Amino acid sequence: MKTFSTIIFAGIISITVSAAFALDLPPHPMPPSNPLEGTITSEWETHGAFYPNPRVTASKETYILNAGTETETEVVVLKGALPGPTMYIVATIHGDEVSGCYAANLLKDMEIARGTLYILAPANKLGFEKRVRFVFGSVDLNRQFPGKADGNIAEQLAYAIYNDIADKRPSLVLDLHEAISNVPENDFLGSSIIFTSLDGIADLFMDMYFATQMDELCSEPFNYFGPGPIGSINNTVTNKLGIPVITMETYRAYPLERRVMDHLALVGYVLKYISIVD
């Protein structure tokens, strides 16, 4: 059954599209389990590749969610030397969607100019280690939000993630996913960006969308969909906490490097747009 409906934007007379960018990151290898072995090819330079240009970062810290349980996972906190916005990145809620986690792991060693950046990757560590979509059995973690403190394993993990976001109160959450191949009777989601509400992020969202359409961002034009399904982090955090969420879907039929770079391009666009990096 279909879980998303396409949203058609009508009556848009003019859109200001932000320029292409290069996200500044220090050299860092892909995670050991990544078959790319640290290589990023030059063809991606105009689509969000990264270059060494260190910034002054006030601190890098970590803390654990669900400590002492089989679903415990680590959040990395980057703080810039200057005041600025707070953003929260969640990657690999589905354990077999690996490119978002690889991209987010690169970001963990990034130096930011201002504000605070929380990175939870992988959110579903148990699923990521086993390369399986769900946390336990057939339970979909991305339909369990806001979760339950005394619920099943997926509900407990969703509860921990949801309450951490509620505690940190970011101005925006980015949710990194990968779409499976096109399946009959289901909407095709990759490559796409998904929202539940554009309140407070309309300019950012539409500028990013049109940047992909004009070949200034990512490897191909992205689609957009909304709202996020009931029980997803996108829908729940937006509606219950009033915090906008953008879900970024790459397409798993493409090579892994292409998917990682599309995630880096989209995330980097947002980081620059809200001035966490220059």
NORVENUR-V539944 format. One record per backbone hydrogen bond with DSSP energy under -0.5 kcal/mol. CO is the residue of the C=O (numbers start at 1). NH is the residue of the N-H. E is the energy in kcal/mol with one decimal. If there is no record, write none. Layout:
# NORVENUR-V539944
[[CO	NH	E] [CO	NH	E]]
This chain:
# NORVENUR-V539944
[[5	226	-1.5] [6	8	-0.5] [7	9	-0.6] [8	10	-0.6] [11	13	-0.8] [15	17	-0.7] [16	18	-0.5] [21	48	-0.6] [23	25	-0.6] [23	51	-0.9] [31	34	-2.5] [33	35	-0.5] [34	37	-1.6] [36	39	-1.4] [41	44	-1.6] [42	45	-2.1] [44	47	-2.0] [44	49	-1.1] [45	48	-0.6] [49	23	-0.7] [51	25	-1.5] [55	57	-0.6] [56	81	-1.2] [59	79	-2.4] [61	77	-3.1] [63	75	-3.0] [65	73	-1.7] [66	69	-1.8] [69	72	-1.4] [73	65	-3.1] [74	121	-0.7] [75	63	-1.8] [76	78	-0.5] [76	119	-2.6] [77	61	-2.4] [78	117	-2.9] [79	58	-1.3] [79	59	-1.6] [82	115	-2.4] [85	116	-2.2] [86	171	-2.6] [86	172	-0.8] [87	118	-2.7] [88	174	-2.5] [89	120	-3.1] [90	176	-2.9] [91	122	-0.5] [91	123	-3.0] [92	124	-1.9] [93	95	-0.6] [94	97	-2.0] [96	98	-1.1] [98	102	-2.2] [99	103	-2.5] [100	104	-2.6] [101	105	-2.5] [102	106	-1.4] [103	107	-1.7] [104	108	-1.2] [106	109	-1.3] [107	110	-1.9] [110	112	-0.5] [113	82	-1.4] [115	80	-3.0] [116	87	-2.3] [117	78	-2.8] [118	89	-3.2] [119	76	-2.6] [119	121	-0.7] [120	91	-2.6] [123	125	-1.0] [124	128	-2.7] [125	129	-2.6] [126	130	-1.3] [127	131	-1.0] [127	132	-2.3] [133	95	-1.2] [136	139	-2.1] [139	135	-1.0] [139	136	-0.6] [139	141	-0.7] [140	143	-1.7] [141	144	-1.7] [144	147	-1.8] [148	151	-1.1] [152	156	-2.5] [153	157	-1.8] [154	158	-2.7] [155	148	-0.9] [155	159	-2.3] [156	160	-2.0] [157	161	-2.4] [158	162	-2.9] [159	163	-2.4] [160	164	-1.7] [161	165	-2.2] [162	166	-2.4] [163	167	-2.0] [164	168	-2.2] [165	169	-2.0] [172	88	-2.1] [173	246	-2.5] [174	90	-3.0] [174	176	-0.5] [175	177	-0.5] [175	248	-2.6] [176	92	-1.5] [177	250	-1.7] [179	252	-2.5] [183	186	-1.6] [187	189	-0.6] [191	223	-2.6] [192	249	-3.1] [193	225	-1.7] [194	247	-2.5] [198	201	-1.9] [198	202	-1.0] [201	205	-3.0] [202	206	-2.6] [203	207	-2.6] [204	208	-2.5] [205	209	-2.6] [206	210	-2.6] [207	211	-1.8] [208	212	-1.6] [209	213	-1.6] [210	214	-1.7] [211	216	-2.7] [211	217	-1.0] [212	215	-1.3] [223	193	-2.1] [225	195	-2.0] [226	5	-0.7] [229	232	-2.1] [231	145	-2.2] [232	236	-2.5] [233	237	-1.9] [234	238	-1.4] [235	239	-2.5] [236	240	-2.9] [236	241	-0.6] [237	241	-1.3] [237	243	-1.6] [238	242	-0.8] [242	244	-0.5] [244	173	-2.1] [245	247	-0.5] [246	175	-2.5] [247	194	-2.6] [247	249	-0.6] [248	177	-3.0] [248	250	-0.6] [249	191	-0.6] [249	192	-2.1] [250	179	-4.0] [250	252	-0.6] [251	254	-2.0] [255	259	-1.8] [256	260	-2.7] [257	261	-2.5] [258	262	-2.0] [259	263	-2.2] [260	264	-2.5] [261	265	-2.5] [262	266	-2.4] [263	267	-2.7] [264	268	-2.7] [265	269	-2.1] [266	270	-1.9] [267	271	-2.7] [268	272	-2.2] [269	273	-2.4] [270	274	-2.4] [271	276	-2.1] [271	277	-1.4] [272	275	-1.0] [276	113	-1.9] [276	114	-1.8]]
